[in-house]
């Protein structure tokens, strides 16, 4: 009787571990894409705000494929890199 109880406990433990492992496998990519989406939105927001106030200073960053790609991948650091390049050129 004692051996069957241990088997049941081991089966439940294995099932719980399996549920945790499967949920970890499926949740991890969503965290990456969520962070990428948040970073992209912050970069685009920084670009919009800068272009809005940049009309008073004469500095404007155009939106094209390269700036969209950099802002999409890097976010705010990409915006800073584009701004530095724009100010140096």
PyMOL Python script that loads the backbone (N, CA, C, O; Angstrom):
from pymol import cmd

cmd.read_pdbstr("""\
ATOM      1  N   UNK A   1       0.820  -1.191   0.000  1.00  0.00           N
ATOM      2  CA  UNK A   1       0.000   0.000   0.000  1.00  0.00           C
ATOM      3  C   UNK A   1       0.864   1.254   0.000  1.00  0.00           C
ATOM      4  O   UNK A   1       0.510   2.248  -0.634  1.00  0.00           O
ATOM      5  N   UNK A   2       1.976   1.220   0.694  1.00  0.00           N
ATOM      6  CA  UNK A   2       2.855   2.386   0.766  1.00  0.00           C
ATOM      7  C   UNK A   2       3.510   2.670  -0.583  1.00  0.00           C
ATOM      8  O   UNK A   2       3.730   3.832  -0.925  1.00  0.00           O
ATOM      9  N   UNK A   3       3.822   1.641  -1.346  1.00  0.00           N
ATOM     10  CA  UNK A   3       4.464   1.808  -2.654  1.00  0.00           C
ATOM     11  C   UNK A   3       3.556   2.481  -3.663  1.00  0.00           C
ATOM     12  O   UNK A   3       4.038   3.256  -4.489  1.00  0.00           O
ATOM     13  N   UNK A   4       2.275   2.219  -3.628  1.00  0.00           N
ATOM     14  CA  UNK A   4       1.352   2.844  -4.575  1.00  0.00           C
ATOM     15  C   UNK A   4       1.160   4.323  -4.261  1.00  0.00           C
ATOM     16  O   UNK A   4       0.952   5.121  -5.175  1.00  0.00           O
ATOM     17  N   UNK A   5       1.224   4.704  -2.989  1.00  0.00           N
ATOM     18  CA  UNK A   5       1.101   6.112  -2.616  1.00  0.00           C
ATOM     19  C   UNK A   5       2.293   6.912  -3.135  1.00  0.00           C
ATOM     20  O   UNK A   5       2.130   8.037  -3.609  1.00  0.00           O
ATOM     21  N   UNK A   6       3.480   6.338  -3.047  1.00  0.00           N
ATOM     22  CA  UNK A   6       4.674   7.019  -3.539  1.00  0.00           C
ATOM     23  C   UNK A   6       4.591   7.177  -5.062  1.00  0.00           C
ATOM     24  O   UNK A   6       4.997   8.207  -5.600  1.00  0.00           O
ATOM     25  N   UNK A   7       4.077   6.182  -5.743  1.00  0.00           N
ATOM     26  CA  UNK A   7       3.923   6.257  -7.192  1.00  0.00           C
ATOM     27  C   UNK A   7       2.962   7.360  -7.607  1.00  0.00           C
ATOM     28  O   UNK A   7       3.206   8.070  -8.583  1.00  0.00           O
ATOM     29  N   UNK A   8       1.886   7.501  -6.875  1.00  0.00           N
ATOM     30  CA  UNK A   8       0.905   8.553  -7.173  1.00  0.00           C
ATOM     31  C   UNK A   8       1.517   9.924  -6.933  1.00  0.00           C
ATOM     32  O   UNK A   8       1.333  10.843  -7.732  1.00  0.00           O
ATOM     33  N   UNK A   9       2.250  10.061  -5.825  1.00  0.00           N
ATOM     34  CA  UNK A   9       2.900  11.335  -5.516  1.00  0.00           C
ATOM     35  C   UNK A   9       3.931  11.675  -6.587  1.00  0.00           C
ATOM     36  O   UNK A   9       4.021  12.830  -7.003  1.00  0.00           O
ATOM     37  N   UNK A  10       4.704  10.702  -7.040  1.00  0.00           N
ATOM     38  CA  UNK A  10       5.690  10.932  -8.093  1.00  0.00           C
ATOM     39  C   UNK A  10       5.014  11.301  -9.415  1.00  0.00           C
ATOM     40  O   UNK A  10       5.513  12.154 -10.148  1.00  0.00           O
ATOM     41  N   UNK A  11       3.897  10.673  -9.717  1.00  0.00           N
ATOM     42  CA  UNK A  11       3.178  10.984 -10.958  1.00  0.00           C
ATOM     43  C   UNK A  11       2.633  12.408 -10.926  1.00  0.00           C
ATOM     44  O   UNK A  11       2.729  13.129 -11.919  1.00  0.00           O
ATOM     45  N   UNK A  12       2.061  12.820  -9.796  1.00  0.00           N
ATOM     46  CA  UNK A  12       1.573  14.196  -9.674  1.00  0.00           C
ATOM     47  C   UNK A  12       2.726  15.201  -9.754  1.00  0.00           C
ATOM     48  O   UNK A  12       2.608  16.246 -10.394  1.00  0.00           O
ATOM     49  N   UNK A  13       3.833  14.873  -9.100  1.00  0.00           N
ATOM     50  CA  UNK A  13       4.997  15.765  -9.139  1.00  0.00           C
ATOM     51  C   UNK A  13       5.532  15.900 -10.553  1.00  0.00           C
ATOM     52  O   UNK A  13       5.877  17.000 -10.985  1.00  0.00           O
ATOM     53  N   UNK A  14       5.605  14.795 -11.274  1.00  0.00           N
ATOM     54  CA  UNK A  14       6.078  14.849 -12.664  1.00  0.00           C
ATOM     55  C   UNK A  14       5.113  15.646 -13.530  1.00  0.00           C
ATOM     56  O   UNK A  14       5.548  16.388 -14.411  1.00  0.00           O
ATOM     57  N   UNK A  15       3.825  15.508 -13.297  1.00  0.00           N
ATOM     58  CA  UNK A  15       2.836  16.265 -14.059  1.00  0.00           C
ATOM     59  C   UNK A  15       2.940  17.756 -13.796  1.00  0.00           C
ATOM     60  O   UNK A  15       2.842  18.563 -14.721  1.00  0.00           O
ATOM     61  N   UNK A  16       3.137  18.123 -12.538  1.00  0.00           N
ATOM     62  CA  UNK A  16       3.277  19.542 -12.203  1.00  0.00           C
ATOM     63  C   UNK A  16       4.546  20.107 -12.820  1.00  0.00           C
ATOM     64  O   UNK A  16       4.526  21.216 -13.353  1.00  0.00           O
ATOM     65  N   UNK A  17       5.660  19.362 -12.762  1.00  0.00           N
ATOM     66  CA  UNK A  17       6.901  19.829 -13.381  1.00  0.00           C
ATOM     67  C   UNK A  17       6.748  19.969 -14.891  1.00  0.00           C
ATOM     68  O   UNK A  17       7.287  20.900 -15.489  1.00  0.00           O
ATOM     69  N   UNK A  18       6.019  19.050 -15.502  1.00  0.00           N
ATOM     70  CA  UNK A  18       5.796  19.114 -16.943  1.00  0.00           C
ATOM     71  C   UNK A  18       4.972  20.352 -17.313  1.00  0.00           C
ATOM     72  O   UNK A  18       5.247  21.004 -18.320  1.00  0.00           O
ATOM     73  N   UNK A  19       3.982  20.667 -16.513  1.00  0.00           N
ATOM     74  CA  UNK A  19       3.173  21.866 -16.764  1.00  0.00           C
ATOM     75  C   UNK A  19       4.029  23.116 -16.653  1.00  0.00           C
ATOM     76  O   UNK A  19       3.918  24.016 -17.485  1.00  0.00           O
ATOM     77  N   UNK A  20       4.883  23.185 -15.634  1.00  0.00           N
ATOM     78  CA  UNK A  20       5.764  24.345 -15.477  1.00  0.00           C
ATOM     79  C   UNK A  20       6.746  24.469 -16.633  1.00  0.00           C
ATOM     80  O   UNK A  20       6.991  25.575 -17.116  1.00  0.00           O
ATOM     81  N   UNK A  21       7.312  23.355 -17.085  1.00  0.00           N
ATOM     82  CA  UNK A  21       8.276  23.410 -18.190  1.00  0.00           C
ATOM     83  C   UNK A  21       7.601  23.846 -19.482  1.00  0.00           C
ATOM     84  O   UNK A  21       8.162  24.654 -20.222  1.00  0.00           O
ATOM     85  N   UNK A  22       6.431  23.339 -19.766  1.00  0.00           N
ATOM     86  CA  UNK A  22       5.724  23.712 -20.993  1.00  0.00           C
ATOM     87  C   UNK A  22       5.303  25.173 -20.944  1.00  0.00           C
ATOM     88  O   UNK A  22       5.421  25.881 -21.944  1.00  0.00           O
ATOM     89  N   UNK A  23       4.816  25.637 -19.799  1.00  0.00           N
ATOM     90  CA  UNK A  23       4.424  27.050 -19.703  1.00  0.00           C
ATOM     91  C   UNK A  23       5.647  27.949 -19.829  1.00  0.00           C
ATOM     92  O   UNK A  23       5.541  29.031 -20.406  1.00  0.00           O
ATOM     93  N   UNK A  24       6.803  27.543 -19.312  1.00  0.00           N
ATOM     94  CA  UNK A  24       8.023  28.340 -19.430  1.00  0.00           C
ATOM     95  C   UNK A  24       8.466  28.425 -20.894  1.00  0.00           C
ATOM     96  O   UNK A  24       8.932  29.473 -21.342  1.00  0.00           O
ATOM     97  N   UNK A  25       8.323  27.338 -21.627  1.00  0.00           N
ATOM     98  CA  UNK A  25       8.702  27.329 -23.046  1.00  0.00           C
ATOM     99  C   UNK A  25       7.810  28.266 -23.850  1.00  0.00           C
ATOM    100  O   UNK A  25       8.293  28.940 -24.759  1.00  0.00           O
ATOM    101  N   UNK A  26       6.519  28.322 -23.536  1.00  0.00           N
ATOM    102  CA  UNK A  26       5.609  29.155 -24.311  1.00  0.00           C
ATOM    103  C   UNK A  26       5.590  30.609 -23.858  1.00  0.00           C
ATOM    104  O   UNK A  26       5.278  31.487 -24.662  1.00  0.00           O
ATOM    105  N   UNK A  27       5.909  30.894 -22.607  1.00  0.00           N
ATOM    106  CA  UNK A  27       5.853  32.262 -22.097  1.00  0.00           C
ATOM    107  C   UNK A  27       7.111  33.037 -22.452  1.00  0.00           C
ATOM    108  O   UNK A  27       7.043  34.247 -22.669  1.00  0.00           O
ATOM    109  N   UNK A  28       8.236  32.381 -22.515  1.00  0.00           N
ATOM    110  CA  UNK A  28       9.507  33.071 -22.763  1.00  0.00           C
ATOM    111  C   UNK A  28       9.527  33.866 -24.078  1.00  0.00           C
ATOM    112  O   UNK A  28       9.969  35.015 -24.058  1.00  0.00           O
ATOM    113  N   UNK A  29       9.075  33.324 -25.216  1.00  0.00           N
ATOM    114  CA  UNK A  29       9.061  34.142 -26.442  1.00  0.00           C
ATOM    115  C   UNK A  29       8.137  35.350 -26.337  1.00  0.00           C
ATOM    116  O   UNK A  29       8.431  36.395 -26.919  1.00  0.00           O
ATOM    117  N   UNK A  30       7.036  35.235 -25.616  1.00  0.00           N
ATOM    118  CA  UNK A  30       6.128  36.364 -25.463  1.00  0.00           C
ATOM    119  C   UNK A  30       6.778  37.486 -24.670  1.00  0.00           C
ATOM    120  O   UNK A  30       6.520  38.660 -24.932  1.00  0.00           O
ATOM    121  N   UNK A  31       7.622  37.135 -23.699  1.00  0.00           N
ATOM    122  CA  UNK A  31       8.331  38.154 -22.948  1.00  0.00           C
ATOM    123  C   UNK A  31       9.298  38.902 -23.861  1.00  0.00           C
ATOM    124  O   UNK A  31       9.428  40.123 -23.770  1.00  0.00           O
ATOM    125  N   UNK A  32       9.979  38.163 -24.744  1.00  0.00           N
ATOM    126  CA  UNK A  32      10.918  38.791 -25.676  1.00  0.00           C
ATOM    127  C   UNK A  32      10.190  39.729 -26.627  1.00  0.00           C
ATOM    128  O   UNK A  32      10.620  40.865 -26.826  1.00  0.00           O
ATOM    129  N   UNK A  33       9.094  39.268 -27.214  1.00  0.00           N
ATOM    130  CA  UNK A  33       8.344  40.097 -28.153  1.00  0.00           C
ATOM    131  C   UNK A  33       7.679  41.272 -27.452  1.00  0.00           C
ATOM    132  O   UNK A  33       7.558  42.350 -28.035  1.00  0.00           O
ATOM    133  N   UNK A  34       7.252  41.084 -26.224  1.00  0.00           N
ATOM    134  CA  UNK A  34       6.679  42.185 -25.456  1.00  0.00           C
ATOM    135  C   UNK A  34       7.713  43.260 -25.165  1.00  0.00           C
ATOM    136  O   UNK A  34       7.423  44.453 -25.260  1.00  0.00           O
ATOM    137  N   UNK A  35       8.926  42.835 -24.807  1.00  0.00           N
ATOM    138  CA  UNK A  35       9.998  43.797 -24.554  1.00  0.00           C
ATOM    139  C   UNK A  35      10.379  44.515 -25.842  1.00  0.00           C
ATOM    140  O   UNK A  35      10.637  45.719 -25.826  1.00  0.00           O
ATOM    141  N   UNK A  36      10.418  43.791 -26.959  1.00  0.00           N
ATOM    142  CA  UNK A  36      10.729  44.388 -28.250  1.00  0.00           C
ATOM    143  C   UNK A  36       9.657  45.399 -28.653  1.00  0.00           C
ATOM    144  O   UNK A  36       9.977  46.473 -29.162  1.00  0.00           O
ATOM    145  N   UNK A  37       8.401  45.062 -28.430  1.00  0.00           N
ATOM    146  CA  UNK A  37       7.305  45.965 -28.753  1.00  0.00           C
ATOM    147  C   UNK A  37       7.342  47.220 -27.888  1.00  0.00           C
ATOM    148  O   UNK A  37       7.135  48.324 -28.392  1.00  0.00           O
ATOM    149  N   UNK A  38       7.601  47.063 -26.599  1.00  0.00           N
ATOM    150  CA  UNK A  38       7.689  48.215 -25.712  1.00  0.00           C
ATOM    151  C   UNK A  38       8.854  49.118 -26.103  1.00  0.00           C
ATOM    152  O   UNK A  38       8.709  50.340 -26.121  1.00  0.00           O
ATOM    153  N   UNK A  39      10.002  48.532 -26.415  1.00  0.00           N
ATOM    154  CA  UNK A  39      11.168  49.301 -26.823  1.00  0.00           C
ATOM    155  C   UNK A  39      10.881  50.056 -28.121  1.00  0.00           C
ATOM    156  O   UNK A  39      11.276  51.214 -28.264  1.00  0.00           O
ATOM    157  N   UNK A  40      10.205  49.417 -29.054  1.00  0.00           N
ATOM    158  CA  UNK A  40       9.860  50.061 -30.324  1.00  0.00           C
ATOM    159  C   UNK A  40       8.900  51.230 -30.111  1.00  0.00           C
ATOM    160  O   UNK A  40       9.069  52.296 -30.703  1.00  0.00           O
ATOM    161  N   UNK A  41       7.901  51.024 -29.271  1.00  0.00           N
ATOM    162  CA  UNK A  41       6.937  52.094 -29.012  1.00  0.00           C
ATOM    163  C   UNK A  41       7.596  53.292 -28.340  1.00  0.00           C
ATOM    164  O   UNK A  41       7.272  54.437 -28.658  1.00  0.00           O
ATOM    165  N   UNK A  42       8.515  53.041 -27.416  1.00  0.00           N
ATOM    166  CA  UNK A  42       9.213  54.143 -26.768  1.00  0.00           C
ATOM    167  C   UNK A  42      10.095  54.905 -27.751  1.00  0.00           C
ATOM    168  O   UNK A  42      10.188  56.131 -27.686  1.00  0.00           O
ATOM    169  N   UNK A  43      10.743  54.176 -28.663  1.00  0.00           N
ATOM    170  CA  UNK A  43      11.568  54.827 -29.669  1.00  0.00           C
ATOM    171  C   UNK A  43      10.753  55.682 -30.626  1.00  0.00           C
ATOM    172  O   UNK A  43      11.154  56.795 -30.966  1.00  0.00           O
ATOM    173  N   UNK A  44       9.620  55.168 -31.057  1.00  0.00           N
ATOM    174  CA  UNK A  44       8.749  55.926 -31.969  1.00  0.00           C
ATOM    175  C   UNK A  44       8.177  57.141 -31.248  1.00  0.00           C
ATOM    176  O   UNK A  44       8.074  58.218 -31.835  1.00  0.00           O
ATOM    177  N   UNK A  45       7.809  56.978 -29.997  1.00  0.00           N
ATOM    178  CA  UNK A  45       7.298  58.104 -29.227  1.00  0.00           C
ATOM    179  C   UNK A  45       8.370  59.184 -29.071  1.00  0.00           C
ATOM    180  O   UNK A  45       8.070  60.373 -29.176  1.00  0.00           O
ATOM    181  N   UNK A  46       9.615  58.776 -28.823  1.00  0.00           N
ATOM    182  CA  UNK A  46      10.704  59.748 -28.727  1.00  0.00           C
ATOM    183  C   UNK A  46      10.904  60.469 -30.060  1.00  0.00           C
ATOM    184  O   UNK A  46      11.158  61.673 -30.076  1.00  0.00           O
ATOM    185  N   UNK A  47      10.795  59.753 -31.170  1.00  0.00           N
ATOM    186  CA  UNK A  47      10.940  60.361 -32.489  1.00  0.00           C
ATOM    187  C   UNK A  47       9.815  61.365 -32.762  1.00  0.00           C
ATOM    188  O   UNK A  47      10.069  62.453 -33.278  1.00  0.00           O
ATOM    189  N   UNK A  48       8.606  61.013 -32.428  1.00  0.00           N
ATOM    190  CA  UNK A  48       7.467  61.917 -32.648  1.00  0.00           C
ATOM    191  C   UNK A  48       7.616  63.184 -31.817  1.00  0.00           C
ATOM    192  O   UNK A  48       7.408  64.292 -32.312  1.00  0.00           O
ATOM    193  N   UNK A  49       7.977  63.010 -30.550  1.00  0.00           N
ATOM    194  CA  UNK A  49       8.150  64.183 -29.682  1.00  0.00           C
ATOM    195  C   UNK A  49       9.300  65.042 -30.174  1.00  0.00           C
ATOM    196  O   UNK A  49       9.191  66.268 -30.204  1.00  0.00           O
ATOM    197  N   UNK A  50      10.406  64.410 -30.561  1.00  0.00           N
ATOM    198  CA  UNK A  50      11.554  65.176 -31.034  1.00  0.00           C
ATOM    199  C   UNK A  50      11.221  65.921 -32.319  1.00  0.00           C
ATOM    200  O   UNK A  50      11.592  67.086 -32.460  1.00  0.00           O
ATOM    201  N   UNK A  51      10.534  65.283 -33.254  1.00  0.00           N
ATOM    202  CA  UNK A  51      10.172  65.952 -34.501  1.00  0.00           C
ATOM    203  C   UNK A  51       9.169  67.082 -34.257  1.00  0.00           C
ATOM    204  O   UNK A  51       9.176  68.087 -34.967  1.00  0.00           O
ATOM    205  N   UNK A  52       8.323  66.914 -33.267  1.00  0.00           N
ATOM    206  CA  UNK A  52       7.367  67.983 -32.956  1.00  0.00           C
ATOM    207  C   UNK A  52       8.095  69.222 -32.446  1.00  0.00           C
ATOM    208  O   UNK A  52       7.819  70.334 -32.896  1.00  0.00           O
ATOM    209  N   UNK A  53       9.024  69.034 -31.509  1.00  0.00           N
ATOM    210  CA  UNK A  53       9.769  70.167 -30.973  1.00  0.00           C
ATOM    211  C   UNK A  53      10.963  70.530 -31.847  1.00  0.00           C
ATOM    212  O   UNK A  53      11.515  71.621 -31.709  1.00  0.00           O
ATOM    213  N   UNK A  54      11.364  69.648 -32.729  1.00  0.00           N
ATOM    214  CA  UNK A  54      12.485  69.926 -33.623  1.00  0.00           C
ATOM    215  C   UNK A  54      12.160  70.940 -34.690  1.00  0.00           C
ATOM    216  O   UNK A  54      13.073  71.523 -35.276  1.00  0.00           O
ATOM    217  N   UNK A  55      10.910  71.167 -34.960  1.00  0.00           N
ATOM    218  CA  UNK A  55      10.544  72.174 -35.960  1.00  0.00           C
ATOM    219  C   UNK A  55      10.920  73.575 -35.497  1.00  0.00           C
ATOM    220  O   UNK A  55      11.095  74.475 -36.318  1.00  0.00           O
ATOM    221  N   UNK A  56      11.043  73.764 -34.202  1.00  0.00           N
ATOM    222  CA  UNK A  56      11.447  75.080 -33.688  1.00  0.00           C
ATOM    223  C   UNK A  56      12.963  75.272 -33.755  1.00  0.00           C
ATOM    224  O   UNK A  56      13.439  76.405 -33.826  1.00  0.00           O
ATOM    225  N   UNK A  57      13.723  74.177 -33.734  1.00  0.00           N
ATOM    226  CA  UNK A  57      15.185  74.268 -33.775  1.00  0.00           C
ATOM    227  C   UNK A  57      15.742  74.010 -35.163  1.00  0.00           C
ATOM    228  O   UNK A  57      16.920  74.274 -35.404  1.00  0.00           O
ATOM    229  N   UNK A  58      14.950  73.512 -36.065  1.00  0.00           N
ATOM    230  CA  UNK A  58      15.404  73.237 -37.416  1.00  0.00           C
ATOM    231  C   UNK A  58      16.030  71.860 -37.583  1.00  0.00           C
ATOM    232  O   UNK A  58      16.543  71.552 -38.659  1.00  0.00           O
ATOM    233  N   UNK A  59      16.001  71.030 -36.555  1.00  0.00           N
ATOM    234  CA  UNK A  59      16.526  69.664 -36.639  1.00  0.00           C
ATOM    235  C   UNK A  59      15.337  68.720 -36.775  1.00  0.00           C
ATOM    236  O   UNK A  59      14.445  68.699 -35.927  1.00  0.00           O
ATOM    237  N   UNK A  60      15.338  67.953 -37.836  1.00  0.00           N
ATOM    238  CA  UNK A  60      14.229  67.045 -38.128  1.00  0.00           C
ATOM    239  C   UNK A  60      14.810  65.706 -38.536  1.00  0.00           C
ATOM    240  O   UNK A  60      15.752  65.651 -39.326  1.00  0.00           O
ATOM    241  N   UNK A  61      14.268  64.646 -38.016  1.00  0.00           N
ATOM    242  CA  UNK A  61      14.682  63.293 -38.391  1.00  0.00           C
ATOM    243  C   UNK A  61      13.577  62.696 -39.248  1.00  0.00           C
ATOM    244  O   UNK A  61      12.456  62.496 -38.780  1.00  0.00           O
ATOM    245  N   UNK A  62      13.892  62.417 -40.492  1.00  0.00           N
ATOM    246  CA  UNK A  62      12.906  61.841 -41.394  1.00  0.00           C
ATOM    247  C   UNK A  62      12.634  60.381 -41.072  1.00  0.00           C
ATOM    248  O   UNK A  62      13.494  59.675 -40.546  1.00  0.00           O
ATOM    249  N   UNK A  63      11.457  59.951 -41.388  1.00  0.00           N
ATOM    250  CA  UNK A  63      11.071  58.562 -41.163  1.00  0.00           C
ATOM    251  C   UNK A  63      11.187  57.820 -42.492  1.00  0.00           C
ATOM    252  O   UNK A  63      10.472  58.121 -43.448  1.00  0.00           O
ATOM    253  N   UNK A  64      12.092  56.851 -42.538  1.00  0.00           N
ATOM    254  CA  UNK A  64      12.257  56.003 -43.714  1.00  0.00           C
ATOM    255  C   UNK A  64      12.516  54.574 -43.233  1.00  0.00           C
ATOM    256  O   UNK A  64      12.344  54.273 -42.052  1.00  0.00           O
ATOM    257  N   UNK A  65      12.925  53.703 -44.143  1.00  0.00           N
ATOM    258  CA  UNK A  65      13.116  52.299 -43.787  1.00  0.00           C
ATOM    259  C   UNK A  65      14.213  52.110 -42.752  1.00  0.00           C
ATOM    260  O   UNK A  65      14.077  51.289 -41.845  1.00  0.00           O
ATOM    261  N   UNK A  66      15.292  52.859 -42.881  1.00  0.00           N
ATOM    262  CA  UNK A  66      16.429  52.691 -41.971  1.00  0.00           C
ATOM    263  C   UNK A  66      16.072  53.164 -40.564  1.00  0.00           C
ATOM    264  O   UNK A  66      16.351  52.467 -39.588  1.00  0.00           O
ATOM    265  N   UNK A  67      15.463  54.331 -40.453  1.00  0.00           N
ATOM    266  CA  UNK A  67      15.100  54.828 -39.125  1.00  0.00           C
ATOM    267  C   UNK A  67      14.024  53.941 -38.491  1.00  0.00           C
ATOM    268  O   UNK A  67      14.056  53.701 -37.284  1.00  0.00           O
ATOM    269  N   UNK A  68      13.098  53.467 -39.275  1.00  0.00           N
ATOM    270  CA  UNK A  68      12.060  52.578 -38.744  1.00  0.00           C
ATOM    271  C   UNK A  68      12.673  51.274 -38.241  1.00  0.00           C
ATOM    272  O   UNK A  68      12.272  50.762 -37.196  1.00  0.00           O
ATOM    273  N   UNK A  69      13.639  50.736 -38.977  1.00  0.00           N
ATOM    274  CA  UNK A  69      14.292  49.494 -38.567  1.00  0.00           C
ATOM    275  C   UNK A  69      15.101  49.703 -37.290  1.00  0.00           C
ATOM    276  O   UNK A  69      15.034  48.888 -36.370  1.00  0.00           O
ATOM    277  N   UNK A  70      15.865  50.794 -37.234  1.00  0.00           N
ATOM    278  CA  UNK A  70      16.662  51.059 -36.038  1.00  0.00           C
ATOM    279  C   UNK A  70      15.782  51.315 -34.816  1.00  0.00           C
ATOM    280  O   UNK A  70      16.069  50.823 -33.724  1.00  0.00           O
ATOM    281  N   UNK A  71      14.731  52.070 -34.999  1.00  0.00           N
ATOM    282  CA  UNK A  71      13.837  52.328 -33.868  1.00  0.00           C
ATOM    283  C   UNK A  71      13.079  51.067 -33.461  1.00  0.00           C
ATOM    284  O   UNK A  71      12.810  50.851 -32.279  1.00  0.00           O
ATOM    285  N   UNK A  72      12.736  50.240 -34.442  1.00  0.00           N
ATOM    286  CA  UNK A  72      12.026  49.011 -34.134  1.00  0.00           C
ATOM    287  C   UNK A  72      12.877  48.015 -33.385  1.00  0.00           C
ATOM    288  O   UNK A  72      12.382  47.319 -32.498  1.00  0.00           O
ATOM    289  N   UNK A  73      14.147  47.934 -33.726  1.00  0.00           N
ATOM    290  CA  UNK A  73      15.022  46.958 -33.078  1.00  0.00           C
ATOM    291  C   UNK A  73      15.653  47.490 -31.798  1.00  0.00           C
ATOM    292  O   UNK A  73      15.761  46.763 -30.810  1.00  0.00           O
ATOM    293  N   UNK A  74      16.068  48.746 -31.809  1.00  0.00           N
ATOM    294  CA  UNK A  74      16.824  49.278 -30.681  1.00  0.00           C
ATOM    295  C   UNK A  74      16.013  50.172 -29.754  1.00  0.00           C
ATOM    296  O   UNK A  74      16.335  50.298 -28.573  1.00  0.00           O
ATOM    297  N   UNK A  75      14.974  50.788 -30.278  1.00  0.00           N
ATOM    298  CA  UNK A  75      14.149  51.653 -29.444  1.00  0.00           C
ATOM    299  C   UNK A  75      14.825  52.969 -29.146  1.00  0.00           C
ATOM    300  O   UNK A  75      15.306  53.639 -30.060  1.00  0.00           O
ATOM    301  N   UNK A  76      14.871  53.353 -27.880  1.00  0.00           N
ATOM    302  CA  UNK A  76      15.434  54.635 -27.472  1.00  0.00           C
ATOM    303  C   UNK A  76      16.936  54.728 -27.784  1.00  0.00           C
ATOM    304  O   UNK A  76      17.378  55.776 -28.256  1.00  0.00           O
ATOM    305  N   UNK A  77      17.744  53.676 -27.542  1.00  0.00           N
ATOM    306  CA  UNK A  77      19.150  53.778 -27.956  1.00  0.00           C
ATOM    307  C   UNK A  77      19.313  53.969 -29.463  1.00  0.00           C
ATOM    308  O   UNK A  77      20.241  54.651 -29.897  1.00  0.00           O
ATOM    309  N   UNK A  78      18.441  53.389 -30.254  1.00  0.00           N
ATOM    310  CA  UNK A  78      18.465  53.608 -31.694  1.00  0.00           C
ATOM    311  C   UNK A  78      18.123  55.038 -32.051  1.00  0.00           C
ATOM    312  O   UNK A  78      18.710  55.612 -32.968  1.00  0.00           O
ATOM    313  N   UNK A  79      17.170  55.617 -31.329  1.00  0.00           N
ATOM    314  CA  UNK A  79      16.823  57.025 -31.542  1.00  0.00           C
ATOM    315  C   UNK A  79      18.006  57.918 -31.215  1.00  0.00           C
ATOM    316  O   UNK A  79      18.293  58.861 -31.953  1.00  0.00           O
ATOM    317  N   UNK A  80      18.695  57.635 -30.123  1.00  0.00           N
ATOM    318  CA  UNK A  80      19.864  58.434 -29.747  1.00  0.00           C
ATOM    319  C   UNK A  80      20.959  58.297 -30.795  1.00  0.00           C
ATOM    320  O   UNK A  80      21.620  59.281 -31.126  1.00  0.00           O
ATOM    321  N   UNK A  81      21.160  57.092 -31.322  1.00  0.00           N
ATOM    322  CA  UNK A  81      22.167  56.892 -32.368  1.00  0.00           C
ATOM    323  C   UNK A  81      21.807  57.676 -33.628  1.00  0.00           C
ATOM    324  O   UNK A  81      22.675  58.307 -34.230  1.00  0.00           O
ATOM    325  N   UNK A  82      20.550  57.644 -34.027  1.00  0.00           N
ATOM    326  CA  UNK A  82      20.105  58.398 -35.206  1.00  0.00           C
ATOM    327  C   UNK A  82      20.276  59.893 -34.965  1.00  0.00           C
ATOM    328  O   UNK A  82      20.705  60.620 -35.861  1.00  0.00           O
ATOM    329  N   UNK A  83      19.948  60.350 -33.778  1.00  0.00           N
ATOM    330  CA  UNK A  83      20.088  61.766 -33.443  1.00  0.00           C
ATOM    331  C   UNK A  83      21.550  62.207 -33.486  1.00  0.00           C
ATOM    332  O   UNK A  83      21.858  63.283 -34.000  1.00  0.00           O
ATOM    333  N   UNK A  84      22.447  61.385 -32.952  1.00  0.00           N
ATOM    334  CA  UNK A  84      23.869  61.724 -33.001  1.00  0.00           C
ATOM    335  C   UNK A  84      24.377  61.793 -34.431  1.00  0.00           C
ATOM    336  O   UNK A  84      25.111  62.716 -34.785  1.00  0.00           O
ATOM    337  N   UNK A  85      23.996  60.831 -35.252  1.00  0.00           N
ATOM    338  CA  UNK A  85      24.405  60.835 -36.654  1.00  0.00           C
ATOM    339  C   UNK A  85      23.831  62.054 -37.360  1.00  0.00           C
ATOM    340  O   UNK A  85      24.518  62.684 -38.164  1.00  0.00           O
ATOM    341  N   UNK A  86      22.587  62.393 -37.072  1.00  0.00           N
ATOM    342  CA  UNK A  86      21.946  63.537 -37.712  1.00  0.00           C
ATOM    343  C   UNK A  86      22.631  64.847 -37.315  1.00  0.00           C
ATOM    344  O   UNK A  86      22.794  65.739 -38.147  1.00  0.00           O
ATOM    345  N   UNK A  87      23.026  64.961 -36.065  1.00  0.00           N
ATOM    346  CA  UNK A  87      23.675  66.188 -35.612  1.00  0.00           C
ATOM    347  C   UNK A  87      25.120  66.301 -36.133  1.00  0.00           C
ATOM    348  O   UNK A  87      25.629  67.407 -36.312  1.00  0.00           O
ATOM    349  N   UNK A  88      25.770  65.168 -36.373  1.00  0.00           N
ATOM    350  CA  UNK A  88      27.143  65.197 -36.879  1.00  0.00           C
ATOM    351  C   UNK A  88      27.209  65.448 -38.383  1.00  0.00           C
ATOM    352  O   UNK A  88      28.203  65.975 -38.883  1.00  0.00           O
ATOM    353  N   UNK A  89      26.162  65.076 -39.096  1.00  0.00           N
ATOM    354  CA  UNK A  89      26.191  65.243 -40.570  1.00  0.00           C
ATOM    355  C   UNK A  89      25.683  66.611 -40.952  1.00  0.00           C
ATOM    356  O   UNK A  89      25.630  66.940 -42.137  1.00  0.00           O
TER     357      UNK A  89
END
""", "prot")
cmd.dss("prot")
cmd.show_as("cartoon", "prot")
cmd.util.cbc("prot")
cmd.orient("prot")
